[in-house]
Amino acid sequence: MNAQHLSQAMGRIEPSQTTAMTDRATQLREEGRDIISLSVGEPDLPTPPHVIAAITEALAKGDTRYTPVGGTSAMKRAAALHFTRDLGIAASPTGITVSAGGKQAIFHALCATIDPGDEVVIPAPWWVSYPQIARFAGATVVPLPTTPETAFRFTAAELEAAITPRTRWLLLNSPGNPTGAVFPADELLAIAGVLDRHPQVLVMSDDIYAPLRYSGAPHATLAALRPDLSNRVLTVSGVSKSHAMTGLRIGVATGPEWLIRAMEKLQSHSSGNPASISQAGAVAALEGPQDFLSDWREIFRKRRDLVCKRIAAIPGLSTPVPDGAFYCLIDAAPLIGGRLADDTVLTLHLLEHGVATVAASAFGGDHCGLAGFRISFAASEDTLTKAMDRIEAAVKAL
């Protein structure tokens, strides 16, 4: 065997196209190019001062040692408070694990439960890492296509048709990345009705964007609506998006203890504990003031409205108004063809005009007949206005 041989699991996955585009934009800026990056899902707002103070205090106290693999007792209590107060899930510290970001929790959950031949149903468009993690674990990905006309939500009947005896997981993300789609309570209850008929199916509910909803309706999540399904539902959350703590890498998950313990077992052999000082900051984030979140929502709402208005005025581009998160998935199908062979070429064209975006195909848009690009509106209004000017000029140049 060649020494450079990689595992079959590595051959089943591809690099993240969102981070690849962000890295490319950074490289171009370092070369002196004026590039606006709308490719990464990262709030531009400052981390709250009380979080910074808690991290500083932890450093001053010398809290830089190992912690329990699944998080400190203080961190688990803070996470339980968050799940109960903010998501309506009756969580206890024993049913919680803490990881280096929500992505790690998802990775560990799937790798701990999937055998070759299992299937994972993933609504498309999807977050780029969902299918890659499922394939790495050995599963077959079953796309569940959605469209802008349905606000990127699927029906209970469509889910029923996608489930087979091999289905192991359904992955839910509400509010969603890359679409901003939000599932209301009645639709989640209909989905739960399907799950009642398929007891082998586990559900991963990624609620990381729960604080960023714009309709005014309360957040709905499956574990809160149907606690009798609690032995099959893993809810993932964190502080990265809500408290602008992306680089601190803290995710939290609550679910059945058999799964939580398995995830911690795997984590004990992968990364070990999440960073001690990051946990101190996350405790402060979840237990401290939350009133700033309403101000942040209003900031993001204004940015969303600015972007949607500008996109609607550019011939060949369209997008539904997202109900949550801070992304617009823009359909550019009328522009594809001729010089633009696909939406990846389109994003390179936009990059040449000074705006970094991510192709819709990176999010499974091709499963939905969608060709276009995703932008993050987690940037200032001035930056977004400048970016929209460049996108408009790029389209006119075609």
C-alpha positions in Angstrom: 0.0 0.0 0.0 1.2 3.5 -0.8 2.2 5.5 2.3 0.0 8.3 1.0 -3.1 6.2 0.9 -6.1 7.8 2.6 -9.1 6.0 4.2 -12.2 5.2 2.2 -14.1 7.5 4.6 -11.9 10.5 3.5 -12.7 9.6 -0.1 -16.4 10.1 0.7 -16.1 13.8 1.7 -15.1 17.1 0.1 -13.7 20.3 1.7 -16.1 22.9 3.0 -16.8 25.3 0.1 -17.8 28.1 2.6 -14.5 28.1 4.3 -12.7 27.6 1.0 -14.3 30.8 -0.4 -13.6 32.7 2.8 -10.0 31.6 2.7 -9.8 32.7 -0.9 -11.2 36.1 -0.1 -8.7 36.5 2.7 -5.9 35.6 0.4 -7.0 38.1 -2.2 -7.2 40.9 0.4 -3.7 40.0 1.6 -2.6 40.5 -2.0 -4.1 44.0 -2.0 -7.5 43.3 -3.6 -10.6 45.1 -2.3 -12.8 42.1 -1.5 -16.0 42.1 0.5 -16.6 38.7 2.0 -20.2 37.7 2.4 -19.3 34.0 2.4 -19.0 33.2 6.1 -21.7 32.9 8.7 -20.2 35.0 11.4 -21.8 38.0 13.3 -19.8 41.2 12.8 -21.1 42.5 16.1 -18.8 42.6 19.2 -18.8 39.8 21.7 -20.7 41.1 24.8 -18.5 42.8 27.4 -19.6 40.5 30.2 -18.4 37.5 28.2 -15.0 39.1 27.7 -14.8 39.9 31.4 -15.6 36.3 32.3 -12.8 35.0 30.0 -10.4 37.6 31.4 -11.2 36.6 35.0 -10.8 32.9 34.1 -7.4 33.6 32.7 -6.4 35.7 35.7 -7.5 32.8 38.0 -5.4 30.3 36.1 -8.4 28.3 34.8 -6.4 26.9 32.0 -6.4 23.2 32.9 -8.3 20.2 31.7 -12.0 20.1 32.5 -14.3 17.0 32.4 -14.6 15.8 28.7 -18.2 16.8 28.3 -17.8 20.2 30.0 -17.7 21.7 33.5 -20.6 21.4 35.9 -21.1 25.2 35.6 -21.2 25.0 31.9 -23.7 22.1 31.9 -26.0 24.0 34.3 -25.8 27.1 32.1 -26.6 25.0 29.0 -29.6 23.5 30.8 -30.8 27.0 31.7 -30.5 27.9 28.0 -32.4 24.9 26.7 -35.2 25.3 29.3 -35.5 29.1 29.2 -34.9 29.8 25.5 -36.0 26.6 23.7 -38.7 25.2 26.1 -36.9 21.9 26.5 -37.0 20.4 30.0 -33.2 19.8 30.1 -31.1 18.7 33.0 -27.2 18.8 33.2 -27.0 15.0 33.0 -28.6 15.1 29.6 -26.1 17.7 28.2 -22.7 17.6 26.6 -20.5 20.5 25.6 -18.2 20.4 22.6 -15.8 22.5 20.5 -18.7 24.1 18.5 -22.0 22.7 17.4 -20.4 21.0 14.4 -18.4 18.7 16.7 -21.5 17.7 18.5 -23.2 16.8 15.2 -20.1 14.9 14.0 -19.9 12.8 17.2 -23.6 12.1 17.2 -23.6 10.7 13.7 -20.4 8.8 14.0 -21.6 7.2 17.2 -24.8 5.9 15.7 -24.4 5.2 12.0 -23.4 1.9 10.4 -22.7 1.2 6.7 -25.9 1.1 4.8 -27.8 3.5 7.1 -29.6 6.4 5.5 -29.7 10.0 6.6 -32.5 12.2 5.4 -31.4 15.8 4.9 -33.6 18.7 3.6 -32.0 20.5 0.7 -30.7 23.1 0.5 -28.6 22.1 3.5 -25.7 23.4 5.5 -22.6 22.2 3.8 -21.3 19.9 6.6 -24.4 17.8 7.1 -24.0 15.5 4.1 -20.2 15.4 4.5 -20.4 14.3 8.1 -23.1 11.7 7.3 -21.0 10.3 4.4 -17.9 10.2 6.5 -19.8 8.1 9.1 -20.7 5.7 6.3 -24.3 6.7 5.7 -26.1 7.2 2.4 -27.5 10.8 2.1 -31.2 11.0 1.1 -31.9 14.5 -0.1 -35.3 16.0 0.7 -35.7 18.8 -1.8 -37.4 22.1 -1.0 -38.0 25.2 -3.1 -38.3 29.0 -2.7 -42.0 28.6 -3.4 -42.5 26.6 -0.2 -40.2 28.9 1.8 -37.7 26.0 1.7 -39.8 23.8 4.0 -40.9 20.2 3.3 -44.2 18.6 4.1 -44.9 15.7 6.4 -46.0 13.7 3.3 -42.7 14.4 1.6 -40.8 13.2 4.6 -42.9 10.0 4.8 -42.0 9.3 1.2 -38.2 9.7 1.9 -38.1 7.3 4.9 -37.2 3.7 4.4 -36.4 0.8 6.8 -32.7 1.9 6.5 -33.3 5.5 7.7 -31.4 6.3 10.8 -31.5 10.1 11.1 -33.5 13.1 10.0 -31.6 16.3 10.2 -33.6 19.5 10.9 -32.2 23.1 10.9 -34.6 25.8 11.9 -33.9 28.7 11.4 -31.9 27.3 8.6 -28.6 27.8 6.9 -28.4 28.6 4.0 -32.1 29.6 3.5 -33.3 31.2 6.7 -36.3 28.9 6.7 -38.2 28.5 9.9 -40.6 25.6 10.7 -43.7 26.7 12.6 -45.0 24.5 15.4 -47.9 23.0 13.4 -45.6 21.7 10.7 -43.2 20.3 13.3 -46.1 18.5 14.9 -47.0 17.0 11.6 -43.4 15.8 11.1 -43.6 14.3 14.6 -46.6 12.3 13.4 -44.5 10.8 10.7 -41.8 9.9 13.2 -44.4 8.1 15.3 -44.7 5.6 12.5 -41.0 5.1 12.1 -39.5 4.4 15.6 -36.0 3.7 14.2 -35.5 7.3 13.1 -33.4 9.6 15.3 -33.8 13.4 14.8 -31.0 16.0 15.1 -32.5 19.5 15.6 -29.9 22.2 14.9 -31.3 25.2 16.7 -28.1 27.3 16.7 -30.0 30.3 15.0 -33.0 30.2 17.3 -32.4 33.7 18.7 -32.4 35.2 15.2 -36.0 35.0 14.1 -37.9 37.9 12.5 -41.6 36.9 12.3 -42.3 37.6 16.0 -43.6 34.1 16.5 -42.0 32.1 19.4 -39.3 29.6 18.5 -40.6 26.1 17.9 -38.5 23.0 18.3 -39.4 19.3 18.3 -38.1 18.2 21.7 -40.2 20.9 23.4 -43.4 20.2 21.3 -43.2 16.4 21.7 -41.3 15.6 24.9 -42.4 12.0 24.5 -40.0 11.7 21.6 -37.1 12.8 23.8 -35.4 9.5 23.6 -34.9 10.0 19.9 -34.2 13.8 19.6 -30.8 15.5 19.9 -31.0 19.3 20.0 -27.9 21.2 19.2 -27.3 24.9 20.1 -24.5 27.2 21.2 -23.3 30.7 21.6 -21.4 31.2 18.4 -24.1 33.0 16.5 -26.2 34.5 19.3 -23.3 36.0 21.3 -20.8 36.5 18.5 -18.4 33.9 19.9 -17.6 31.9 16.8 -13.8 31.6 17.4 -14.3 30.5 21.0 -15.8 27.2 19.8 -18.5 26.2 22.2 -21.5 24.1 21.3 -24.0 22.4 23.5 -26.3 19.5 22.9 -29.2 17.9 24.9 -30.8 14.6 24.3 -31.2 11.0 25.6 -28.5 10.1 28.0 -27.5 7.0 26.1 -26.6 9.2 23.1 -25.0 12.0 25.2 -22.7 9.5 26.9 -21.7 7.9 23.6 -20.9 11.4 22.2 -18.7 12.1 25.3 -17.0 8.7 24.9 -16.0 9.6 21.3 -15.0 13.1 22.3 -12.7 11.6 25.0 -10.6 10.1 22.2 -10.9 13.0 19.7 -10.5 16.5 21.2 -11.0 15.9 24.9 -12.6 18.7 26.7 -13.7 22.0 25.1 -11.4 25.0 26.0 -11.7 25.9 29.7 -11.7 29.7 29.2 -14.2 29.4 26.4 -16.5 27.5 28.7 -16.2 30.3 31.3 -17.2 32.8 28.6 -20.1 30.7 27.5 -21.4 30.4 31.1 -21.4 34.2 31.3 -23.1 34.4 27.9 -26.0 32.0 28.9 -26.4 33.2 32.5 -25.8 36.9 31.9 -27.9 39.6 30.3 -29.9 38.6 27.2 -31.6 41.9 26.5 -29.1 42.9 23.8 -30.5 40.1 21.6 -33.6 42.1 20.7 -31.4 45.0 19.5 -29.2 42.6 17.5 -32.3 41.0 15.9 -33.5 44.5 14.8 -30.1 45.2 13.3 -30.1 41.9 11.3 -33.7 42.5 10.3 -32.8 45.9 8.7 -29.9 44.3 6.9 -32.1 41.5 5.6 -34.6 44.0 4.3 -31.8 46.0 2.6 -30.4 43.0 0.9 -33.8 41.5 -0.2 -34.9 44.9 -1.7 -31.6 45.3 -3.6 -31.7 41.7 -4.9 -35.3 42.0 -6.1 -34.2 45.0 -8.2 -31.5 43.1 -10.1 -32.8 41.4 -13.2 -32.1 37.6 -13.1 -31.9 37.4 -9.3 -34.5 36.6 -6.8 -34.8 35.4 -3.2 -37.6 34.7 -0.7 -37.4 36.9 2.4 -35.8 34.7 5.1 -37.6 34.3 8.4 -34.5 33.7 10.4 -30.7 33.4 10.6 -28.6 35.9 8.5 -28.5 34.4 5.1 -30.2 34.9 1.7 -30.1 32.0 -0.8 -30.3 33.8 -4.1 -31.7 32.1 -7.3 -29.7 33.2 -10.3 -30.9 30.5 -12.7 -31.9 33.0 -15.5 -28.2 34.0 -15.7 -26.7 30.5 -16.0 -25.7 29.5 -19.5 -23.2 30.7 -22.0 -20.3 32.3 -20.2 -21.7 31.0 -16.8 -21.6 27.2 -17.1 -22.8 26.8 -13.5 -23.2 28.7 -10.3 -19.6 28.1 -9.2 -18.5 30.0 -12.3 -21.0 32.7 -11.3 -19.4 33.0 -7.8 -16.0 33.4 -9.4 -17.4 36.1 -11.6 -18.8 37.9 -8.5 -15.4 37.5 -6.8 -13.7 39.2 -9.7 -16.1 42.1 -9.0 -15.0 42.2 -5.4 -17.7 40.1 -3.5 -17.1 36.7 -2.1 -20.2 34.5 -2.0 -20.8 30.7 -2.0 -22.5 28.8 -4.8 -25.9 27.3 -4.1 -24.7 24.0 -5.4 -22.4 23.8 -2.4 -25.6 23.6 -0.3 -27.3 20.9 -2.4 -29.1 23.5 -4.5 -28.7 21.2 -7.5 -31.1 18.7 -5.8 -33.8 21.5 -5.9 -33.2 22.8 -9.4 -31.6 25.9 -7.8 -28.6 27.7 -9.3 -27.3 30.8 -7.5 -25.4 31.8 -4.5 -25.7 32.4 -0.7 -24.7 35.6 1.0 -24.5 36.3 4.7 -25.9 39.7 5.7 -23.9 39.6 9.0 -22.2 42.8 7.9 -22.8 46.5 8.3 -25.4 48.3 6.2 -22.6 50.3 4.5 -20.7 47.1 3.6 -23.9 45.4 2.3 -24.8 48.5 0.2 -21.3 48.5 -1.4 -21.6 44.7 -1.9 -25.0 45.0 -3.6 -23.6 47.7 -5.9 -20.8 45.4 -6.9 -23.2 42.4 -7.5 -25.5 44.6 -9.6 -22.5 45.8 -11.7 -21.3 42.2 -12.0 -24.7 41.0 -13.4 -24.9 44.0 -15.8 -21.4 43.0 -17.1 -22.6 39.6 -18.2 
